[in-house]
Amino acid sequence: KKLEKGLYDYYVSPYRRSFARAQRDEDDLFMMLVFAESMGLPNPASYYTLELLPLVYDRFHDWHKSMGMERSPLDHIGCC
């Protein structure tokens, strides 16, 4: 078990930062797609992303802060 963990850390550690950055980029894109219609961007999949809105409302404040927006860019979502 320890050998397996050691090998995993040995091979993954050089790429850990790249993996974290790729994950953040994917999360940002996902949030943008879900909130695109609210921001005035046409979204052909808005019917499907509408179902996801309740799931991502909790993460919205952290997302818009990480994007450099001091206040919520959406008028109907007041989180700050």
JOGI-V839264 format. One record per pair of residues at least 6 apart in sequence whose ideal C-beta (glycine too) atoms are under 7 Angstrom apart, sorted by the first residue. I is the first residue (numbers start at 1). J is the second residue. If there is no record, write none. Layout:
I,J
I,J
//
This chain:
31,56
31,63
33,43
33,49
34,49
34,52
34,53
34,56
35,74
36,43
37,43
37,46
38,74
39,73
39,74
43,49
60,77
60,79
61,79
61,80
64,72
64,73
71,80
72,78
72,79
72,80
//
